[in-house]
Amino acid sequence: MENKIKKLKEKLDKAKVSYEEKIPDDPEYATKLIFEIPAGREKHECFIIYMDEYLDEALNCNFEKFRFIKGHEAVWSNELGIIEAEVGNVAEPGRFLFNRLHELINKPEKNDGEENEEEITKIDLPKVKDFEISLGYCTQEFAFLTGTRVRGPRGRHSRRVTLKIQNIKATTHDLNKELLEKIANSIFFQIDLAFEIPIYLQAQREGWIEKRIKRIRKQMFVDKTATLFEPKYEYDTEPISLYWYAKESMNMPIFQYLAFYQTIEFYFPIYSNYEAKQKIQSIIKDPRFNSNRDADITKIISTIKVSSGGKSFGNERDQISSTLKACTDNTELLNFFKADENRFDFYAENKGKNIATQKVSVKNEAADFVAEVAERIYEIRCRIVHSKASEGNFDVLLPYSTEVNNLNFDIELIEFISRKVLITSSRPLNV
């Protein structure tokens, strides 16, 4: 094994790939070699465990000649002139998807009930200029690299279907990403129209580092003394369903954010005129109130107009603000930001300015956090749905953009808000 480790290090040194060894404290665990592969202006950390099987795999493929394409499960090699990207499909796993595409695109002849023993591993697609394009099972390099980035060598899957574009000439990450997206979208949309098979470029999965950090962060906020007690409250079906959908959508940050937002949005009609409701209830409860007297009815109408500025519930920005005011306050929000040093730093240094222009002034404890958070949520929501409100235009927040990769803290914030709204809106359990 020592000779294999030496050869692997020589391979990485020759390719100028940086690496380091991690020797575990427990001798029962194998040593881990962590190496970095560029992804545009970033680098992704991959790792391989010192075991013969995994070392052989690393030595028998040209993984060091590839780079990642950020945002997709994809790699490219200028030296080999190829882009390779995983194809996603919600309904069917790789092998079944590939066989179905083969039947529809290649249209193989039937041999009187006799099956062709030769396995098909590639589907040639129409050329685009000088680019050779195909669908097929992934290469060793793709399986190794994407596997070691996500879960180490155990994360490799050789039966994943990938789109391959050969004879590429572009020498930069951004140009190859643009080429991949243009060709993939053109071909995949044609396949969708012709065969009713929706395939897409697989979004980049969380790397092992990101997963570890997220798991640690989640555990930081778990109360180790917490216990379950007799259920006392029930929640409205629609918003709690949206809340659970958001929790399920961990790998789809835009959908997750929007689902949390819709959880809050359900209660806009209730809280946007909360003060008006209280005043109207006070008028109606007055023993002198007479529903047949025009003056009393006029009081109710006037209360509604004053509270909403002449609108039934106000605009969406106002509704968000009213809902947050009814369900949380500055103290709770400040405690939320202070609960995690990284979260506090994210907002204090305005590291999310590419996500929303609205800052949250966490350094100023006298700031109106409710108003700032409401405005930030509104802005991000508009970017997701590409809303063009009367107050101004908002650039769309694209699924594979850098902004989406930095959305984690804003997702934590809107999850906190949605929980507060659900708690405030709950009622005694009736079963």
WOJO-V963440 format. One record per residue. RES is the residue in one letter. PHI is phi in whole degrees, 0 to 359 (NA if undefined). D_FIRST is the distance of its C-alpha to the first C-alpha in Angstrom with 2 decimals. Layout:
# WOJO-V963440
RES/PHI/D_FIRST
RES/PHI/D_FIRST
This chain:
# WOJO-V963440
M/NA/0.00
E/302/3.82
N/294/5.39
K/293/5.11
I/298/6.29
K/299/8.65
K/295/9.91
L/296/10.60
K/296/12.52
E/296/14.32
K/298/15.28
L/290/16.75
D/298/18.43
K/297/20.04
A/274/21.40
K/59/22.56
V/262/20.98
S/286/20.97
Y/203/18.22
E/207/17.46
E/266/15.03
K/242/16.59
I/265/15.66
P/290/17.67
D/293/20.31
D/273/19.54
P/296/16.43
E/288/16.46
Y/264/15.43
A/282/12.04
T/291/11.98
K/243/13.52
L/252/13.69
I/258/17.32
F/230/18.60
E/249/22.23
I/243/23.83
P/299/27.58
A/219/30.24
G/68/33.49
R/272/34.35
E/247/31.77
K/226/28.01
H/256/26.05
E/272/23.05
C/242/20.12
F/214/16.94
I/225/13.54
I/271/11.68
Y/286/8.01
M/221/7.62
D/306/6.44
E/301/10.15
Y/283/10.82
L/294/8.26
D/298/9.67
E/297/13.00
A/294/12.85
L/282/12.03
N/262/14.71
C/219/17.53
N/261/19.64
F/300/19.74
E/292/20.09
K/271/23.42
F/250/24.98
R/231/26.96
F/277/28.36
I/254/32.07
K/296/33.38
G/97/35.34
H/234/33.92
E/280/30.74
A/209/30.51
V/224/28.63
W/212/29.91
S/223/28.85
N/291/31.39
E/295/29.40
L/265/29.19
G/66/32.60
I/218/31.85
I/244/32.42
E/225/30.94
A/222/32.26
E/290/32.10
V/261/35.42
G/256/36.76
N/205/39.36
V/292/40.70
A/274/41.81
E/234/39.22
P/291/35.43
G/312/33.64
R/296/34.01
F/292/37.66
L/297/38.48
F/297/37.08
N/298/38.99
R/292/42.14
L/296/41.92
H/300/41.32
E/296/44.48
L/279/46.54
I/270/45.45
N/281/44.71
K/48/47.40
P/295/46.04
E/284/48.73
K/275/49.25
N/252/49.19
D/49/51.78
G/86/49.50
E/275/46.65
E/276/43.37
N/285/41.42
E/286/38.18
E/285/36.48
E/283/34.62
I/272/35.69
T/239/32.95
K/212/35.01
I/240/38.49
D/283/40.01
L/249/42.34
P/304/45.23
K/287/44.33
V/239/45.33
K/55/46.36
D/264/43.41
F/279/40.81
E/269/39.27
I/237/38.84
S/207/37.27
L/246/36.10
G/183/33.14
Y/288/29.85
C/292/27.41
T/283/24.90
Q/300/21.11
E/296/21.36
F/295/24.01
A/299/22.30
F/292/19.06
L/295/21.00
T/292/23.73
G/292/21.49
T/288/19.26
R/283/22.58
V/271/24.26
R/222/21.97
G/79/18.38
P/300/16.46
R/288/18.58
G/272/21.61
R/282/21.15
H/221/23.95
S/279/24.18
R/259/27.83
R/282/29.32
V/272/32.21
T/230/32.25
L/266/34.88
K/242/33.82
I/240/35.98
Q/251/35.25
N/71/36.85
I/285/36.97
K/243/38.24
A/297/38.29
T/247/36.09
T/239/36.37
H/302/35.09
D/297/38.65
L/292/39.94
N/290/37.13
K/296/37.66
E/298/41.38
L/298/40.88
L/302/38.64
E/295/41.18
K/296/44.17
I/292/42.89
A/299/41.37
N/298/44.56
S/294/46.76
I/289/44.97
F/295/44.26
F/293/47.88
Q/295/49.09
I/296/46.94
D/298/48.34
L/291/51.89
A/281/51.56
F/239/49.56
E/58/49.77
I/240/45.99
P/279/45.09
I/245/41.65
Y/204/40.41
L/288/37.57
Q/295/35.28
A/296/35.57
Q/297/32.50
R/282/30.97
E/296/30.35
G/284/27.00
W/296/24.96
I/293/26.47
E/299/29.98
K/297/29.61
R/295/28.49
I/298/31.38
K/296/33.86
R/296/32.91
I/296/33.30
R/297/36.58
K/298/37.97
Q/290/37.32
M/299/39.09
F/259/42.36
V/274/42.20
D/280/44.83
K/295/43.17
T/264/46.68
A/294/47.69
T/225/49.08
L/275/50.64
F/229/54.41
E/302/57.08
P/303/57.07
K/242/60.11
Y/231/59.88
E/238/59.57
Y/231/58.58
D/298/59.89
T/299/58.03
E/299/57.64
P/292/56.08
I/290/53.81
S/294/52.53
L/294/51.78
Y/298/50.05
W/293/47.73
Y/297/47.06
A/298/46.06
K/295/43.64
E/286/42.09
S/266/41.73
M/298/38.98
N/268/37.22
M/231/40.54
P/304/41.89
I/292/45.11
F/297/46.06
Q/298/45.15
Y/298/47.37
L/295/50.21
A/293/50.11
F/298/50.38
Y/298/53.21
Q/293/55.01
T/300/54.78
I/290/56.80
E/301/58.99
F/305/60.32
Y/263/62.28
F/306/63.79
P/300/67.19
I/282/67.35
Y/269/66.47
S/293/67.78
N/238/71.33
Y/299/70.66
E/294/73.45
A/298/75.85
K/299/75.15
Q/297/76.05
K/294/79.26
I/295/80.25
Q/299/79.67
S/297/81.89
I/295/84.62
I/292/84.51
K/286/84.55
D/297/87.68
P/304/90.56
R/276/92.69
F/294/90.38
N/230/92.17
S/295/90.23
N/268/93.54
R/261/94.33
D/301/93.28
A/298/92.88
D/289/90.25
I/294/88.28
T/298/88.52
K/301/86.86
I/295/83.82
I/300/83.67
S/297/84.00
T/297/81.19
I/296/78.82
K/295/79.81
V/295/79.41
S/289/75.99
S/252/74.47
G/67/76.34
G/92/78.11
K/253/74.98
S/295/74.11
F/224/70.74
G/79/70.15
N/281/67.41
E/296/63.76
R/301/62.95
D/292/65.74
Q/294/64.63
I/299/61.10
S/299/62.68
S/296/65.13
T/293/62.49
L/294/60.29
K/298/63.36
A/281/64.22
C/246/60.77
T/209/59.26
D/211/60.37
N/299/59.34
T/296/58.28
E/298/55.89
L/294/54.36
L/297/53.95
N/297/52.26
F/298/49.89
F/293/48.92
K/283/48.59
A/295/46.44
D/223/43.28
E/297/42.74
N/294/40.79
R/294/43.49
F/300/46.26
D/295/44.67
F/302/44.29
Y/278/48.03
A/297/49.18
E/267/47.58
N/54/48.57
K/287/45.06
G/259/46.19
K/293/49.01
N/280/47.53
I/267/47.90
A/209/51.46
T/285/53.96
Q/289/55.33
K/275/53.87
V/243/53.75
S/279/55.17
V/294/53.15
K/285/54.00
N/255/57.68
E/291/58.48
A/269/61.96
A/291/60.69
D/271/61.55
F/296/58.08
V/301/59.50
A/294/61.08
E/292/58.05
V/295/55.61
A/300/58.06
E/293/58.33
R/293/54.57
I/299/54.06
Y/298/56.89
E/295/55.43
I/294/51.95
R/302/53.61
C/294/55.68
R/292/52.68
I/290/50.98
V/268/54.06
H/54/55.15
S/286/58.50
K/240/61.23
A/281/63.43
S/295/66.72
E/284/65.22
G/152/62.90
N/266/60.14
F/231/56.47
D/290/53.56
V/295/51.50
L/267/48.16
L/279/45.75
P/303/42.87
Y/253/40.04
S/278/41.57
T/297/40.33
E/302/43.15
V/296/41.86
N/294/38.47
N/257/40.50
L/275/42.64
N/305/40.84
F/290/43.27
D/287/46.28
I/291/45.06
E/299/44.83
L/294/48.36
I/287/49.93
E/294/48.24
F/300/49.87
I/296/53.19
S/296/53.03
R/295/52.45
K/297/55.46
V/293/57.59
L/296/56.68
I/296/57.45
T/297/60.72
S/270/61.75
S/289/60.98
R/219/63.82
P/306/64.36
L/294/62.64
N/235/65.19
V/233/64.13
